[in-house]
Structures are given as structure tokens and as C-alpha cells.
């Protein structure tokens, strides 16, 4: 377990209700320290992806507080600074989705520099230099002038990760980044995630790539019906789970 410090991400009593009855998150608390890798597991519909989307306010929490790198925003607040605070949180949190969400009319390089130039106001020349470093890091230097339609799924996801990293986030959120990939392409994306973790990026990942959870995660949390039901080291969760629902879930995926 990595050394405790002030949490990079702190989620306090987060609830999310869709409509009048669909209570997806039920008072979730979570602290993730700088440089820590946390993997969230759970059955489909348990609330995992909704939690990630609440952390960067792609979904507005119904109640609770989200804090990222000492910027705290409370659900439903009317603070006049709230909009700018949410934008600051989004700048600090890169997110990688199941779908790659690349701009189809832009080349790989154009996709990667779009955020730094338009959102951060970087000079294009500076953004291009950093984008080239990132593309080299993910092994896609030779694809910089290709369009997404000419890339494999694994290559598109590596571009998507590069695009997030171009914003120099403090936290990376991964929402099942390999679920849309053919099995033979999964490894190239997981390898990039592993390298990010080893280099000290703070990571919260919803993934069913169990070897990533076993080998890379500092902690694994199990979610069921919008609640945490178990938390521990990968060794504890996979080798000696305590909760009956955890055992049932792992029996289906191991």
C-alpha cells in the first residue's frame, strides 16, 4: 500500500437518483491518495460507471461532495464559483470511456492537441511537441497523421488515453476502457494503464481486466446496488473475500 497523504480524490456521501425511484448510488464515500491505483469491480448496473461520471460531473450528483486536488464541489450548491470549480475539476481529471469518442474528422495529432489548444489556451507548437511525446509513449508516432477510421480499436483507445494525458491531469478515470475491444487488442491498452500506474499517476479504474486488478491495483473495491460491500488489497479480495456477494461475483468472472 502506498504511503498515506492528503487524498487526491475524496468523495463524501454521494447519492445519485435518476427520476423518482432509481437510486443508483447510496451514500458512497471514497478516498484515493496521490499515486494510488484503485480498481472498482461489481456486477453490471451496480453504479460503478455512474460514480466515475459523478467525480468529474458528467453526471450531477443528487447529494454529497466531490473533492479533487483540494477543489471541493457540493451537489446542488448555488455558489457563484461552482461552475468554474467544476471546470477546474474536469481539467484535473482525464477520462477514458468504453467508446473511444475521437473526432472522426481530425487526425490523431489533431485529436490529441485539441484540448490543450482550445481549453488550456496552449500555443499550437507547444501542444504539438507534447502530443508527439505522448504518441511516442503509447507507440503510435507513425499514426499521427492518420484518421481514426484507419486505426484498430486498441490504437484508437491509446489515442484517447494520449488525448486525456495531453491535458496533464492529476487523476485518470478509466471506465471499462477495454470492453469494446477484440480480445487480442486488450493487452496493448492494459499495458499503457500499467505504465501510467508505475509512473505514479493517480488512477480510478472500472475494469474487468483481473490481472490489472491483481498485479497493479493498490486497493480493490466491490460495489453492489450502489454501496460498497468489500474493500481490500487485491490479495485479500481475490484470495480471501469475506462478503457473500463478493464471492458470488468473483465466481462468475474468475
N, C-alpha and C positions, 0 to 999 in steps of 0.2 A: 504494500500500500504506500502510495506517495505521501510525502510529508504534508500535514495539515497546514492550511493557511487561510486567509480570508477567502471565502468562496468566490469563484469567478461567476458562477451562476447560483442563484438562490431563488427557489420557488416556494411560496408560502401559501398554504390553504387554497390552492387553485381549484375552483369549480368551473365546469363548463356544462351548460344546459342548452340543448338545441330544442327549439319550440317550447312546449309547456311540460313535456314529460321525459324527454330523452336526456337523462343525467349522465353524461359521458365521463366526466372527471369529478371525483367526490372528495375534495379536500386534500389535494396532493401537496406534499412537502418534498423538496429535493434540494440538496446542496452538492455542487460539483466544484472541486478545487482546481486551481490553475495547473494545467498539465495532466489532469486526470482523464482517464478514458472510462466512461460509464456506458454499459450496454443495457438496453431495456428490452426485455422479452415478454411475450404474452400472446394469448390467442387473438385471432382476428376480431376486431371490434372492441378490444379491451380498453382503448383510449390512448394507446402509445403515440400514434401519429398526431392526434389532437393535442397532446401535451407539447410535442415539439412545436407545433404551429402556434400554440399559446405563448411559448417562450419568446418568439420573435413577432408576436402579434399579427401573424397571418390570420389567426382566429383571436377574437377579443374574448378573454376570459369573462365568465359571468361574475366571478368573485375571486379575490385573492391578489397577491402581489408577485410580480416578476422583477428580479434584480439581476442585471448583467454588468459585470465590471463596475460595480458601485453606482449604477444608474437604476433606480427603482421606480416602477410604474405600477399603480394600483388599478385594478379593474373598475371601470365605471367612474373613475375620478374626473373632475372637471377643471383640474389645474391648467392654467393657461399655457404652461410649458410642456404639457403632456404630449402633444403631437411631436414636438422636437425631440423629446426624450425617447419616444418610440422610434423615431428615425435614427437616433443615436444607437439604440439597442440593435436595430436592424443592421447598421453599419458594422457593429461588433460581432454579429452572428452570421456566418456563412451557412447556407443550407443547400443540401444536395437531396433531390427528390427521386422518387421511383422513375418518373419520366424525366428526360434529360432537359427539356424546356430550353433548348438552344434556339436562337433566332435563325430560322432556315435561310433567310436572305443574306446572312452575314457569313463571312469566312470564319474559320476557327480563331484566327488572330483578332478579328473584329469583335467576335463574341467575348473574348477574354478582356479586351480593353474597354468595352462599352461602359461598364460600371465605373471604373476609376475615372474615365474622362467625363462622363455625364453627371455622375453623382458626387464624386470627390473633387472634380474640377482639376484633375491632373493634366499636365501637358501631354499631348499625344505621344511625343517622342519618348518621354519618361515612361508612360504606360506601356508602350511597345517593348521597350527594353526589359521591363519586369515580366511582361507576358511571355517573351521569348525564354526567359529564365524558367518560368513555370512550365511552359510546354516542354522544355528540355527535361525538367524534373520528372514529368509524367511520361516521358518517352514519345512525345508527339511533335518534335521540332519539324519533321518533314511534312507534317499535315497542316501547317499554319495557314496556307492559302487555299485549303480545301473547304467545301461547304459541308454542313452536317450530313446531308443526304448521301454523301460519298464515304461516310465513316461507319464502322461497325458500332454496335451498341456499347461495347466496352470502351471504344475510343471516344464516343460521344460523352459517356459518363466521366471519363478522365478530363475531357474539355470542360465539362460542367464543374468539376472539382477545381480545375485551374481558374475558371471564371470566378468562383467564390473566393479562392485564395488571393486573387488579384486585388480584392478589397481589403486585404490584410486584416482579416477578422481575428478576434480574440478567442472565439469559440466556433467549432464546426458542428452542425447538426446534420446527421445522416438519417434520412427516412427511407429505410429499406432500399438502399441505392443499387442493389444487385438483383432485385426481384423481377425486373423487366428484361434481364439478360439471359442469353443462352448459357447453359452450364459451363461451356468451355471458355466463356468470356468473363466469368465471375472473378477468377483469380487475379486478373490484371487490375481490377478496381479495388479488391481487398488489399492487394499489395500496396497500393497508394495510401489507403487508410492506415495500414500498419506503419508505413514510413512516417506519416503525419504524427501518429501517436508516439513513435520513438523519438521524433524531433521536438516533442513537448507541446504539441497543440492540445488544447482542451477539447474533448470530443464527447458528445452525447449521441449514441447511435441506436436506432431501432433497426435491428437486423436479425435474420435467422441464420447468418453465417456463423455456425457454432465454433469453428476453430478460431475465428477472430475473437469471439467472446472468451473462449478458453485461454488463448495464448496472449492476448493483448489487453483485455479489459482489466482495470483495477477493481471494479465492482460490477456486479450483475444485479439488476432489479427485475422482479417479476410483477407484472400488472395484471389484474383480473377485475373486470367490471368497474374500472375507474378508480381502483385502490391498489396500493402496494400490498402484496401478500407475502413477499420474501425479499431479502436483500443480503448480499454477502460476497465474498470472494468467488471467482469462478470455480475454484476447487470445492468450496462449500456447496455452492448451488448445484453443480453438476454431479458431485460425488456423494453429497450427504444432505439433500434437500429435506426440510422439515415439514413444509406445508403440503397437505394432501393434493391441492390443486396444482402446485408446482410439480409434484411427482407425476400427476396425470398429464400435464402439458409436456413435460420433458419426455415422457414415454412415447408421445406421438411424434416427436421431432428428432429423437436420438436414434 
